Amino acid sequence: MKRLLLCAAALIALPVSAETIALTGGTVAIGDGSQPIPNGTVVIRDGRVVGAGANIAVPAGARVIDASGKWVAAGLVAAFSNEGIVDGEGIDETYDAGAGKSVFNAAIDVSAAINPTNQSIAIDRAGGVTRALVAPEAGNSLFAGQGAVIDLGADDAPVTRARAFQYAELGEDGAGKVGSRPAAYVMLHDALAQAKDLARGGEWGRSKESLITRTDAAALLPVIDGRVPLIVHAERASDILQVLSLKQTYPAMKLVLLGASEGWMVAPRIAAARVPVIAAGLADLPAAFERAAATESNVGRLVKAGVPVAISTVDVSTEGGQRNVRQYAGNLVAITRVPGMTGLDWGAAFATVTSGPAAAIGMDGEIGSLRPGRRADVVLWDGDPLELSSAPVAVWIDGVQQPLTNRQTRLRDRYLTPQEGALPKAYER
């Protein structure tokens, strides 16, 4: 009896992710920029990818899932979002993205506010999104704070990495907070200089005109020495060059450009600086003066110049819309057929919504693709993931299969075939 109890306890303690799964016969999209592999196999063990591609052996005892006629792909990564920190548009009580009344800015850590029961998480998970870069919104400062990387799993531990990056505003948005672009540049450099002095053990001599507090300066130390990437929002070509110039003073700093609508104009400079870009997938309208030269060919031209690019919904949509990134990636493939336009091939386009966002913040060795050793974020699609008509059939995060139901699907199912007189009763449940 004691032996049976011990065996039962061991089974209870065994994590669900310890299961070995082999998805066979499907078209495999690894997400690292390579092209789709027909009749491939993906093997998951202990929450990690063991192998993906053609001629992958199926381990003995693995649970085999026939993926014939389907696609097995890396989970989508939302490159820049407010996933989990905004519960509803226009509802101030649920809005944790911005902190306009706070005396702190760079030190703010959004990971403490991630709500795993947020409805947008379940909706985007059903759309194939498995991870997200969650960013704060700048309030009364250039610095918004420290963003997090989360998974969209149906559990109460969503944070993959807290304080994964620092976020700052320049360009029109930054200038609007302090009066002008030159004033924003001075305040940015002043904040970094104070953080550098703090690192040297200097006296803290913050004046009332200073941009940051001592706590904020401490949060900027890992940015200066390159341990934490700095994502800077800049759209205009001249603003982009100002951001790149930070490397001259802080050579260890790991910069990431966000937006970069006019990035194509200075693409060789961005490539030479080895700075990745998180851009809008399709932005061809001059929605602001700083985006006067926006073009749908921006991403294609950046990649052609050798710039690592991820795409996001920045300036396109808000919460609950991260699943749309695959549509933008698909459009980047489609515009290659339009005369005069520069887009991407399928593999490169898919990488902009998988390994691209992960690589931008130095996490492509952990998430964003189906290469061996990565976290097993896998989506089984009923067709090409970059086609709007396709939909996920199953989703695994860290090797654990996830529910695809959400508030929208439950409402759909409840009222899909209503019976006479049943609607008022349904509202009672």
N, C-alpha and C positions, 0 to 999 in steps of 0.2 A: 504493500500500500504506500509506504514511504517513497519507494522508487517511482511509483506512478505519479505521486504528488510532485516530486521533483521534475519529472518530465513535463507535467502540465504547466508548472511554473516557468520552465524554460521556453515552452511554446508561447506563453503569454508575454514573456519578456522579449521575444524575438520581434524586431521592428518589421513593419510591413514592407519597408524599402529593401529588406534583405532578400526578397524574392528575385529569382533570376528569370528574366523575360526575354524572349526572342521574337521580334516582329519580322516576318519573312515574306519575300515575294513582292514587296512594294517598291515604289520609286523612292529612293532615299535622297533627301536634301540635307546635307551635312551642315550647311550654314557658314562655311569658312571661305566662301567665294568660289568653290568648285561647282561644276555643273551637276544636275540631277543624275543619279545612278539607277538605271532600270533594274528590276528584279534583284534588289539588294536586301540586306539583312541588318538589323540593329539589335544589339545585345545589351541588356541592362542587368547589372548585378550590384546589390548593396547600394542602390541609389546613384550609381555612377554608370557612365557609358563604357562598356568593355570594348566594343568594336562596332563600326558602321561602314557599310559599303558592299562591294561585290565579294563573293567567295569568303564570307565570314562564317566560320564554323559555329554551329549551334551547340552549346554545352549540354552535356547529359543532364537530364532532370529539369531542364528549363521549361517554363510554360511558353508554349509556342502559339503565337497569334498570326493567323494568315492575313497578310496585308495586300494580297493580290488585288490589282485594280485600284489601289489606294496609294497615297503618298505618306511616307514616314519622315517627318522633318523636325529640325531643331525648333524649340519653342521660340515665339517672338519675344523680343526684348524692347519694351517701351523706353526710348532713349531719353526722354525728358518729359516728366509728367507731374501731376499732383495726385496721383493714385493713392488712395487711402488717407489723405489729409483734407479732402473736401468732400463732404457727404451730399451736398446739393447746391446747385447754382443759385446764387442770390440769397442763401440762408447763412447769415453772418455767424450764427451760433455754432455752425458746423465747419466754419472756414478756418483752418489752421495753417494755411499756406503763407499768409502774410502776418507781420507783427509790427504794424505801423506805430503802435504806442510804446514799444519796448525800447529801453535804453541800450539793449544789446542787439547786435546784428550778426557779425561773423561767428559768434559763439553759439548761436541758435542751432539746435540739433533736432531736425524734424522726425527722427526715428521714434522719439518718445510719443508722438501723436498718431502714429500709423494705426488705423482702425481696420483690422482684418475682416470685419463684418460689413464693411462699406459695400454698398450695392454695385458700384462700378467695378470692384475687384472681381466679383462673381461674373458679371457681364463680360468683362474683357477676357477672363479666363476661358469662358465658353467660346470666345473668338480666337483662341489660340495664343494669347499672351501669357507667358509663364513667369517673366521677371520684369521689373520696372525700375528705372532710375527716378526717384522721387525728389523733387527740388522745392525748396522754399521760394517765396516771392519777396523781392526786396521791398521794404517798407519805406522808412525815412533815411535810408542809407544806400550806398552803392552795393554793400555786401548784404546778401540775403540770408546767408547762413550755410550750414552743413547739410548736404543732401544724403539720402540713404538709398541702398539697393535692397529691394524687397522681392519676395516670391509671391505669387498670387494663389498659393495653395489654400485649401479650406481647413485652416488650422489657426491656432492662436499665437503662432510664432512666425510672423511674416518677415522679419528683418534678416536679410542675408549679410549685409554689412552696414553698420551705422557709421556716420561721419565719413562717407565714401568719397565726397568731393565738397569743395567750397564753391559757392555760386556768387557772381558779381555782375552788376549791370553797368555798361558804358553806353556810348551812342546817345540817341535821343532820350531814352528812358533814364540813363544815368545823369545826363545833363539836366533833365527836368527836376531831379531831386536836389541838385546843388546850385543850379543857376546857369551853367554853361559847360561845354565840353572841356575847355581848359581848366575850369574849377574842378571838374570830376577827375581829371588826370592828376592834379595836384593832391587831391584828397586820397586818391588811390595810392600814390607813391608815399604819401605821408603815413598812411596806415601800415604799409609794408615796412617802411623805415622804422616805425615804432616797434613793430614786431621783431625786427632784426636787432634793434637795440636791447629789447627784452631778452632775446636769446643770448646776447653777449653778457648778460648780467648787469646791464646798465640801470641807472636810476629811472624810475617811472615818473616822467614829468609831463603827464597829460594835461593839456590846456583845455579850456571849455570849447575852443574852436576845433579840437581834434575830432576826427571821424569815429574813433573807437575807444572802448574802455580797455582796461588791462586784461579782462577776461577775453575780449575780442582779439586782442593782440596775441594772447596765448593760443587761440584757435587758428591764427594765421601762421604760426611757426611751422607746422608740418607742410604748409603750402610752399613756404620759402625754400625749405630743404628738399622738396620734391616727394615727400611721403604721401601727400594728398593732392590730387589734381585740382586746378582752378579752372572752372568753367566760366567763361566770360561771354556775355551777350553783346555782340557787336554786328551790325548789319552793313554799314557803309565801308567802302574799301579803305578810306583813310583811317577810320576807327580800328579796322582790323590790323593795319600796320602799327598803330599805337599799341595794341595788345601784344603783337609780336615783339615789339621793342623791349618788353619786360624781360625777355630772355637775356638781354645784354647786361642788365643789372643783377638779375637772379637766374644764372645759368642752369641751376638745378631744378627750377620751377617746371612743372608739367602742366602746360596750358592746353585747354580745349576751347575751341570757338563754338559758340551757339548762334544759330541764325545764319550769319554770313551770306545774306542775299546777294551781295556784290563780291563774294569771294572769288568768283571766276575771273574778276578783273586783276586780282593779285595772286592767282593760284600758284605760280612758281615760287613766290615768296613764302606762302604758307607751306608748300611742300618742302622747301629748303630748310624751314624751321622745324620740320617734323611735328607739326601741330595738327591733330585730328579735328574734324569739323562735325558738329551735329547740326544738320540743316533741315529746313522744311523740304519735304519731298517734291512738291510742286508749288512754286511761288513765283508767278509771272506778272503780278499786278503791283504797281507802285503804291502800296497801302500806306506808306509813309515816305517823307522826303529822303530818309536814309536808305530806302529800298527802290530808288528811282530806276536803277539798272537791273532789277530783278528779272530773272528768266528761268523758264522750266529746264533749260540746259545747264543750270548752275551745277547741279550735282554731277552730271556727266562730265562736264569740263573740269571740275575739281579732281575727280577720279582719274581722268585722262592725264592730268598734270602730276599725278602721284600722291594726291592728298587722301589720307584715310577718311572715309565719310560714313556717318550713320545718319539716318533720317528720323524725324520725329513729327509730332503733331504741333510743334511750336508755331504759334500764329495761325493755326488752322482750326483746331478744335480743343475742347477742354475735357473735364472729367467724363469717364465713361466712353471715351472715343479712341482709346489707344489701339483697339483692334483694327482701326482703319489704316494703320501704318502699312499693312500688307497691300492695300489698294494703291497707296502712293508708290510703293516699290514696284508693283505691277505696271503702273503707268510709266515708270522710268524705263521699263522694257518696251512698252508700246511706242513711246516717242522715238525710238530708234528707227521706226518705219516712216517717220515724218521728215520730209526733205528739210535740211537745214538745222535739224534738232540734234542734240547730243544726249543720249541716254546711256543705259547700262545693259549688259547681257544678263541673262537670268541669274546666274550664280552670283555676280557682283551685286545685283539688285537685292537678292534675298539676304546677302551678308549685311546690307545696310540696316536690316531690322532684326538681326540675330547677333553675329559675332562683332559687327561694327560698333554698336553701343557698348558692348562689354569691353572691347579693346580700347575705346576712348578713355575709359577710367582705369585701365590696367587690370581688368578682370576676365580677359578672354581665355586665360588658362583655367578658369573655374566655370564659367557659364557662356552661353551664346552659340554653342555648336555641338555637334555629335562626335567630336573627336574624342578618342579614348581618354579617360580620366576626368572628363567634365561631368558636372552634375547632370543627372538624367532628366532633363526637361525635354520631353518628346511629345509631339502632336501627330496623331493619325488623322489625316485629311481624306475626304472622299474624292478629292481631285487636286489639281495644281493649287498650292497655297496662295499664289499671287493672282489667281482668277477670282473675281468677285462672287462667282456662283458656287465656289467651294466652301465647305464647312467642316469643322473638326468633328471627328467621330469619337475620339478619345484623347484625353490629355493626361500626361504624367509629369509631376514635378518632384524632383529628387527621387524618381523611381516609384512614386506613389500615385496611383490612378486617382484622378480628381472628378468630382461631380460637375456636370455641365448644366445643371439647373440653376436658375436665378429667378429673381422676382418677375422679370419679363416673361420667361418661359412658363412660370406657374400661372400668371394671369392669362397668358394665351391658352393654356390647357384648360383652365377653369371655365373660360367663356367661349371656347371654340365651338362647342355644340350645346348651347344653353337650352334647357327645356322650359316650356311654358310654366311660369310661376316659380321657377327655381332661382331666379336672379336675386331677389331679396334675401332668400335663405343663404345664398352663397356668401353674401356680405357679412353674415353672422359668424362665419368660421375664421 
